Amino acid sequence: MAERTMIQMLETSAVKYADNVLMYEKQNEKFEGTTYKEIRNYVHRFAAGLMSMGIQKGDRIALISEGRNAWLISELGILYTGAINVPLSVKLEELSELKFRLSHSGCKMVIVSGTQFHKVSEIKRDLPDLEKIILLDPQDGLDEDVITVDELYKKGNQFLESNKEKFEEIYKSVKENDAANICYTSGTTADPKGIILTHRNYTANVEQASSVLPIPEWYSSLLILPWDHSFAHTAGIYTLLMNGASMASVKVGKTPMETLKNIPINIKETKPTFLLSVPALAQNFRKNIEKGIRQKGPKVEKLFQRALKNAYAYNADGWSRGKGLRFLRKPLLLLFDKILFSKIREGFGGRLEFFIGGGALLDIELQRFFYAIGIPMFQGYGLTEASPIISANVPKRHKLGSSGTLVENLELKICDENGNEVPVGEKGEIVVQGENVMAGYWKNDKATRETIRDGWLYTGDIGYLDKDRFLYVLGREKSLLISSDGEKYSPEGIEEAIVSHSNYINQVMLYNNQSPYTIALIVPNREALVRWLDENKLACHSEEGQKAAMKLLQEQIDQFKEGGQYAGQFPTKWLPSAIAVLGEGFTEQNRFLNSTLKMVRSRIADFYKSRMDYLLTPEGKDIYNHQNLTIISRLEE
């Protein structure tokens, strides 16, 4: 049997789908396509260039670049030599974090884009294993240890002319259990771990993904998540590649903000059939949609709310969609879809069938919203150690609020604290076994032994299976709220719900570490709050305005308490009894969000320790405390 490697995947697809477009990229004014056959040619030349420079099996090469054609060509070029790719996030701004990963993995070379080049230049003097830097974009005045990708291709052409047989012998010698990537955890701890994923880990997970969600070759996606992100890597790049489908990259701007602004433009231009998303992006999409509806006036907004209400009732949890008396709502659903929802979908290119959500728990209200407008956002679950897909909701089988059903050829059990399997419906740690489970952690046998026991991967996530075998993920064990009586609860669902239902709160982090009550750090929507104050003829520099703003924020929380609009969704004890308003949001720049836009809870808790301690005092529990009023007074600064 042929080795089931990522190399073999490209070789097979380049023959089977030779003239299909694999990659679309916008370098100038429009997107240009590159076929499977052409991409393979680039990969061969790239790999041959690395071989000519002495790269051998097992060497590590880092890749730091925005998503683009050269990203995939570089990764596959590395893999064809038998070397290991170390994909690193362009969002790593702290040079010590970048240096740790390059040093820990012992990278011999770094492939880097022009916008990221300065980072490597600043730290290379302290990286004794680093021999060469390959620059993906032209630049003048380069040091001797830097070569451009054009020079690499020239070396590759020369190598192929005289060493064609050797080239084929090398790439065909790569085995499915050889390491393909070392993916570093996102830096939520001081010492991130390098996850070793083999060729078979990837090919197995691509097969598993395709088994639950068949991808026709006419499908295409705009990959808006970072390409080093495990979810985008497998569910995006390689699942599309194996099935003959197409992928497009977001046009890279001069700044990260410019790149972000290109996303909605590029969606309209590329007309994707599906998109991969994370909760932070989903919330932004929703807020932009609702902003557009509000701008059309009160009548349209009222009609939109009625349309949503009808769609929510008809769709239910998706599993029960249109069943029973719900079918009576279908004519109205079709009418609203024609006059309202179809117009919204045009903003996503008009061909978008669904989103696949991953990276963190997605609030069920967000899921209902996108389902209603005709672009369902199907929640999945996975983690990098599982390459990463474990379960997924898909068009044919889904239940909102769940993380879907298991992919094929994967075993899963829910275990108690002693490692014993619990019955269906009971909560415990999610534990899995399959060919997609990592080989281990790079240079960290202790962590490997703790995480993989008897072939089973202990995820550290809490969840349960329902009677229909849908998996419900409740959150990270380490992120759980712990009350004074020892009871535990995942905060993510509450946090997502608060943000989704409020125009005045952008971010919230709940915290309870065996305290008398739960507290919350709140990042307000400054613009919306100031606008509300103006509309009510109040000012944030007056005590009256400050107290009114705090009362409004408290009301956003109270919606979920007894007597509120959303009462009963969550146990009262886990809703915050005291809140601290923050003057700065959680961002990647201040390292309170990691590269997948998840909150780095431990870092936030450490930084705001004094404010959180204050919330546990009688004075701090009063929402009108001087700290909150001071922050509100600076809203317009």
N, C-alpha and C positions, 0 to 999 in steps of 0.2 A: 504494500500500500504506500502511495506517495506521502511524503511528509506534509502534515497539515500546518504549513507555515504561512505567515503574512506574505512572504515572497511568492509562494505557490498561488496564493489568492490573486495577486496582481497578474502573474503570468497567465493564469486561467482566464481571468476577466479580460485581459488585453487581447486574447484570441477570440473569446466568445462575443465580446462587445467592442471589437476593435475601433469602429467608427462612431460609437456613441460618445457624446461629450461627457467626460468625467468631471472636469473642473471649469468653472466660470470665474473670471477675475476681471475687475475693472481697474485698469491702470490709468486710462485717460478718460474719455468721455462716455464710453459704453462698455458693457461686459463682453468679453471675448471668450470663446470656448476652446478647450484643449481636449482632444480625444484620449481614450484609454490607450491606444497604440502610441500616441505622441508622448503621453506621460511616462509610459514604460521606457521609451527611448531616452528621455531625460534622466530617469532613475538609473538606467544602465550606465550612462555617461558619468553621472554623479558618483555612483558606487565605484566605477573603474578609476576615477580620479582619486578617491580615498585609498583604494588599493595601491595605486602608484606611489602614494605618500607613506606607505608602510602600515596602514591600518589593518589589524588582524582580528581574528575571532576573539570575542571577550573584551576587547577594548571598549571604553566608554567615551561617547561623544555627546555633548550637551547641545540642545537646540532651543534657542531663545528668539522667537519671532512671532509677529502677528500672524493670524491665519491667512494663508495665501497659497498659491500653487507651490511656491518654493518650500513651504512648510512640509507638505506631504512628500515632495520629491526628496527633500533632505532626509526625512525619517526613513523612507524606504531605501534610499541610497545607503544609509548607515546599516540597515538590516541586511542588505544584500552582501555586505562584507563579512557578516557574522558578528559584527560589533553590536553594542547595546546603546540604544538611544536614551538620553536623560532629558525629557521634555520639561522645560522650566517656564514658569509664568512670566509674561511681560510685565505683570503687575508687581513683581518683586522689586520694590523701590529701596528697601533696606539692603545696602551692599553687603552687610555682614551675613544676611540670610542667603544671598546669592552665593557668596564665597563659601559658606558652609556646605551647600549642596554640591558645588563644583569640587570642593576639596574632599568631602566625604565619599563621593562617587569615584574620585580619582580620574576625572575626565582628561583625556589626552588632547582633545580638540573641542572647540566651541564653534557652532554654526550660529551666526547672529545677524539680525536685520540691522539696517542703518540706524534706526531710531533707538535700538538697544545697545549699540556698539560701545557707547561711552561707559556703560556700567562695567563691561568686561575689561575695558582698557584701564579703568581705575583700580581694579583688584588683581590684575594678571601677575603683577610682580610678586604676589604672595601665594601663587599657585604653582608649586614646583612640578606637578605632573603635566601641566598645560604646555603643549608644544606649538600648536598652531591655532589661529583664529580664521575661520572662513566667513567672509563678509558677503552677505546676500545682495548688497546694494553698492554701487560704485562710490568711491570716495578718494580724495587726493591725499598725498603725503602719508602713506601707510608705512608702519614699521615692518621689519623683515619677517616677523612672526605672523603677519597678516597676509592672506591671499584672498582675492575676490572669487566669487563663484564662477565668473567667466574663465579665469585662469584654471580653476578646478576642472571645468568642462574640457578645456584644451588638453589637460593632462589625461583626462578620461578618454578622449578620442585617440590619443597616441597609445594609451595602454591597450585599448580594444583592437587597434590595428595589428599589434604584434603579440597580444596575449589573450585572444578571444577564448581559446580553449581553457586557459587557466581561470579566466573570469567566470566562465560557466561552471567549472569544477568547484570554485570557491562558493558561489551562491547556492549551488545544488547540495553542498555539504552541510548546510544549516539544518539542524534538526528541530522538530516541533517542540521539544522540551528545553531547547536553548533559550536563555533569557533574551527578550526583545527590548524591554523598557525597564528603567528604574524610575518610578513615579513617586515624587516626594509628597508626603502629606502636606496640607496647606499651611502649616506653620502656626497652628493654634497652641503649640507648645514650644518651649525653648529649643527642643531638639527634635526636629521633624524626622520621620522615618521614611526610608526609601523602599517602596513596594516593588518587588521583583515580579514582573509579569512576563510569562513565556509566550512564544509564538502560539502555542496551543491554547493558552489561556484566552488569547484574543480570538483565534479562529473558532474556538468552542463557543465563546460568548456571542460572536456574530451569528453563528448557526442558531443559537438559542434565541436571539433577538428576532431573527428571520422566521423562526418557527411560530412565534406568537403574533408577529406583524409582518406578513408577506409584503415585500417591496417590489412593485413592478418596475421595469427598467425605465419607464417614462416619468417616474417620480423624480422630484428635485427638492433640494432644501438649501436655504441660506443659513450657513452655520454661524449663528450670532454669539454663541458661547466661545470662550477661549479654547483653542484647539488642543492645548495640553490637558484640559479638563477631561477626566476619564469618561464622563458621560458623552461629551461631544466626540471624543476620540473613537469610541466603539459604536455607539448608537447612531452617530453621524457619519464620520469619514468611512469607516471600514464596513459598516452595514450597507451603505450606499455602493461602495466599491465592489463588494461581492455580488451585488444584484444588478449591476449594469446601469445604475441610476446616476444622477448628477448632483454635484454640490457646488455652491457658490460661496465666495468669501466676501466679507464686508469690506468696502473700500477703506483703506487705512488713511486716516487724516493726519494732520501735522501734530495734533494733540489727542489724548484719549477722549476728550469731550467732542472733538470734531468727528472722531470715529463713531462715537455713540449717536451723534446726530445723523450720520449716514445710514443707520439701520433702517428707519422707516422709509427712506428714499430707496434704498437697495431692495427692500421687500417689494415695493411696487414695481421696480424694474425687473426683478428676477422671477416674480410670480411663483413662489414656492408652493409645493403641494402639502408640505408639513414643516413645522418648525420645532426645534428643541428649545425649551425655556426653563427658567428657574423662577421661584416666587417673586423675587425683586423685579424682574423684567415683566412678569405677568401683571403685577400691581401698576407698573408704569403704563403698560398698554391700556389697562382698564381706566386709569385716571385720565389718559388722553382721550379715550372714547367718550367718557362722561363729560369731559370739558367741552368737546365738540358738540355734544347734545345740548348742554346748557347754553351754549352760544347761539343756538337756533331759537331760543325763547321758551317761556313757560309752557306753552301748549304742546310743543314737541317733547319737552322733558316729561310732562305728565303722561303723554301717549307712550313714551318709551318705558316709563315705570309700569304702566298697565301691561305693555307687551312682555316685559320681564316677568311680571307676576303670573301671567298666563303660561309662559314658557316653563317657569319653575314648576308650576302645578302639573303640566303635561309631562315634563321630563322626569320628575321625581328624582330618584337616585341613578337614573340611567338604566339600571337593571329592570325597573318596573315601568319604563317609559311607554306611555300610551295605553297601558293596560287598564282594564276595568272601565269605569266611567270617564277616565281621562281622555278616551278617544273623542269625546264630545268637544274637547277644546281644540282639536286639530284644525278645523276650518279657520278659526281665529288665529291660530299659530301660523298657518300658511299666509294669511293676509298680512299679519305683522311682519313676517319674514320678508315678504315682497316689498312692503313700503318702508321698512326701517332696517332690519338686520342685514339684508343683502347689500344695502348701501354702505354699512360699516365694513362688511367683508371686502368691498372694493378697495378699501384703504390698505388691505393686506395683499393686494395683487389680484384678488378675485378667484384664485384657484386653491386657496388654502383650505384643506380639509380638516386638519386637527393640529393641535400642539401635543408634544409629549413633555410632561413636566418631570423634572428630576432635581437633584441637588439638595432639596430640603422638603419638609412637609408643605403641602399646598392647601391653604384654607379652603374648606368645602364651599364657602360662599363664592370664592373666586372661580371654582370649578363650575358651579351652577350658572354663573354669569356668562362664561365663555360658551358653555353648552347651549345656553339660551340664544345667543346671537349666531349660533350655527358653526362655531369653530371650537369644538370640545377641547379642553385641556386635560388630557389623560395622565393621571399621576402614575409614576413608576417608582421603583425602589431599587437601590443598589449601593455599593460602595467600592472604592478603587480596588480593595483587596479581592473583590469578586469580578473584576475586569470590565464593568462594574454591575451589569444588569442581573437582578435576582427575580424581580416580578414586574408586571406592567398591566395597566388597563389598556385595552385596544378597542377599535371601533366595534368589533364583533362581540366582545365580552368585557363589560366594564360595570363598575359600581362606584359612584361618586363617594368620596370620603375614604375609600380604600386605596391601597397601593397595587391593586390588581391581583392576578393569579400568577403562579410560578411559571418561569420559562421551562422548557422541556429539559430532560436529562440533568435535573438538579434536585437534590434532596433537601428538605427543610424540616426542622423541628423547633418547637418553642420549649425552652428549658427554664427551670426554676434556679434559685441561687446555688443549689447543690449540683446542677448539671443534669437533673432528671427531667425527662420529657413530660409536659403537662397536657391535659386533654384540650380538645378543640374549644375555643372560646375563652380559655384562660390566658392571662398575660404572662410574659416571661421574655428571656433573651432570645433573639432570632439567631439560629445556628444553621449553617448550610454546608453542603458537600457537593462538589462537582468539578469538572475539568476546568472551569473558569476560576477556580480558587487559586490565589497567588502561590508562587513558589516559596515566598517568605520575605523577611525584611533584610535589606542589604546591610551586612556587617552588624547584625543585631539578632543573634540567636535567642537571646532571652525573650525579647518581644515576640519573636516567631513562635517560640514554645508556648507562650501565654495565649497567643491568638489562635493558633492552629493546634488542636488536640485530637489525636487519633484520626487525623484526616478531615476533621470538622473545623470550619471557620466560625469562631465566636465573634459576632459582629459588634457587640456592645450596644446594640439597639434593642429597645423594648417594643414588643408587639404581640399580636395574636392572630389566629386564623378563625374565620367565621365558618358556619356550616356549609357554605357554598365554596369554601377553600379560597376565599379572598383574604389577602394579607392586609392587616391594619398595623401601620408603624406609628408608635406613640412618641418616639424621640430617643435621643441619646441617653444612655444610662447616666453618663457623667453630667448631663445638662438638667437633670430632673430637679424639680423643686422638692425640698424635704421639710416637712412641717415638724413642729416641736415634739409631736407624738411618733415621729418616724415614718409617717405615711409619705409616699412619693407620687409625683405627678409631672407629666411633661408640659412645659410652658408654651411650646411652639404653636399649638392650635389656638390658644388664647391670644397670643401675640399677633398672629396672622389675622384673626377675626377683628381685633381692635383696630388694626391699621386699615383693613378692608372696609370697615363700616364707618370710618371717620375721615372727613376731609381736613381735619385739623391736626391729625397725628401722623407723622411720617414713619416713625420707628418707635418700638417699645421693647424693653427687656425686663422680664419679670425675674424676681430673685427671692428665694427663701432657703436659707440653710439652717434649719431647725430653729427658726425664729417664731415669735408669737403670731406673726401675720406675714402675708406676702407683700412685697413692695415692688414698685415699678420705676424704671428710668424712662422718661418720655422725651422724644425729640419732636417738637411741634413743627407743623407746616407754617413757617414764619409768614410767608406771603398770604396764606389763607386767613391766618389769625389777625394779621394787621388789617386786611380787607374787612373782616368781620367787625373789628373795632371801629373802623372808619364808617361803616354802614350804620353802626349804632351810636355814632357821634361820641366815641370814646377814644382815649389816647393811651398808649402803653406807658407814657411817662407820668400818668396820673395814677394815684392809688386806686381810684374807682375803676379805671380801665384795667389795671393789673389784676384786681380781684375778679372782675367780670371775665377776663380771659382765663383765669385759673378755674373759675366755676364752669366755664364752657368745656375745658379739658376734662374736668371731673365728670361732667355729664356724658362724655364719650365713653368713659369707663362704666358709668352707672347704667348704661343701656343693657349691660349683661347681668346686672344685679336684680334682685327682687323688685318687681314692678316696672322694670325696663322693657324695652321693645324686644330684646333678645334674651330675656331672663330664662334660665333653665338650661342654656347650652353648656354651661360649665359649672362645676361645684363652686359655691360662693367662697369657700375658704382659700381657693387658689386665685381669686380675683384680688387685685391690689387694694390694700387698705390705706396705703400712703404712696404718694407719687412725688418724684423729683423731676422738674423740668430742666432739660439740658440746653445749653447755648450752642452746642456743636453736635452735628450728626455723627453716626457711626459710618466711617468711610474706609476704603482701602488705604488711603493716604495716612490716616492716623492709626492704621493697623487694627481698628476695631471690627472691620470686616475682612474676611480672607478672600482669596482670589475667586472663590465660587459664591461670594456675596453672603456668606453666612456670618453671623455675629461670633466674634471671638470672645465668648462669655467670660472666661477667666481673666482676660486682659482688661475688659470693661469693668469687671467687678473690682479688680485690683486698683485701677485708676480712680474709680469713683467710690472707694471704700469709705471715706469720711462722710460723703453725702448719704450713702446708704445707711451708715451707722446712725446718722442724724435722723433718718426717717423712722428709726425704731425708738425715738424719744417722743414724749407727749408733744413737745413743741414742733418737732419735725413732721409729726403725723397730721398736723393742721395744714391743709393745702395752701393757706395764706401765709405760710412762714416766710421770713425775710429772704431766704435763699431763693425760693421760687419767684417771689415778687421782683427781686433784683434781676433775675434772668429775663423775666417778661418785660421789664423796663428797657431792656437792650434789644428788643426785637427788631427795631428799625436801624440799628447800627450796622 
